Amino acid sequence: MPPSVFPASVARLAIIVTLLAMITLAGPALAEADDNKLRIAYTEFPPIEYQNEQGEPAGHFIELTRKVVQEAGYEAEFIYLPVSRIYLYLKSGTVDLWPGLSGVPVLEREVLESWANVYPVQLSAWYLESSEPLTHFDQLEGKTVIVIGGYTYGGLLTWLKASSHVRLTQAPNNRAALEMLKLKRGDYVLDYREPIEKVLDQTTDSMIRGSDVRLRYSAWLFSLASPKAALLREEFDDAYLRLVSRGEAPPIRDFNSGYVIPGFPVQHR
């Protein structure tokens, strides 16, 4: 072998060994960086959470989530999804968590909820001023109820579907539900107060009224498909409580104090 070839081969070999060593050393650091990032689902539920005109996550629950994630020492990757897809992704572990509503029946045994119940969310029945306010669930007998696609209403939808005395029709979103109500395609719209108030037009919707049905609470829901679900819940709750103690977050809520009208199907609560 010519003398000039051997040194070149040795040099190339040294470069390869050095590169492999660098990759090996960088491996744990890269894994640690990935472990530090949380995939957080969010949906269209203004003003609590939604995608703004710039395509970015927004809403007061999103802003609180950002604070808690930072306080807990993580980085957030927000993923915008329809609510039905969020349920699927939580079950599969495609996302780590969702700042959503507590007590979702289809997520039972699929998620761990934070101990902290943060924002109260009012479920209301919306109706035309010529109709009666909904003050008891018995009033739904013989009526048509407009529901929003993808919502479970904390188990209430299951009860409504099982009832032979209540007719259901589905709307794709809040605005469409109100339009259906004005066209008298239903007697009541079941929807949450804040998202409806966000789309109410004082001129064209002046004949629409709302009556409170049930008070629910929001929480962080951690996918049980992730092996770190329990750890994340503890870290989030601890981080949230530290923010509360510094006056940087709203106080913890008592979920059991939620208001509900008479006749509520307790078995699906």
Sequence and secondary structure as in RCSB ss.txt:
>XXXX:A:sequence
MPPSVFPASVARLAIIVTLLAMITLAGPALAEADDNKLRIAYTEFPPIEYQNEQGEPAGHFIELTRKVVQEAGYE
AEFIYLPVSRIYLYLKSGTVDLWPGLSGVPVLEREVLESWANVYPVQLSAWYLESSEPLTHFDQLEGKTVIVIGG
YTYGGLLTWLKASSHVRLTQAPNNRAALEMLKLKRGDYVLDYREPIEKVLDQTTDSMIRGSDVRLRYSAWLFSLA
SPKAALLREEFDDAYLRLVSRGEAPPIRDFNSGYVIPGFPVQHR
>XXXX:A:secstr
  TTHHHHHHHHHHHHHHHHHHHHHHHHHHHHHHHTEEEEEE SBTTTBEE TTS EESHHHHHHHHHHHHTT E
EEEEE  HHHHHHHHHHTSSSEEEEES  GGGTTTEEE S B SEEEEEEEEETTS    SGGGGTT EEEEETT
  GGGHHHHHHH SS EEEEESSHHHHHHHHHTTS SEEEEEHHHHHHH  TTTTTTEEEEEEEEEEEEEEEETT
STTHHHHHHHHHHHHHHHHHTTSS   B GGG  B TT  GGG 
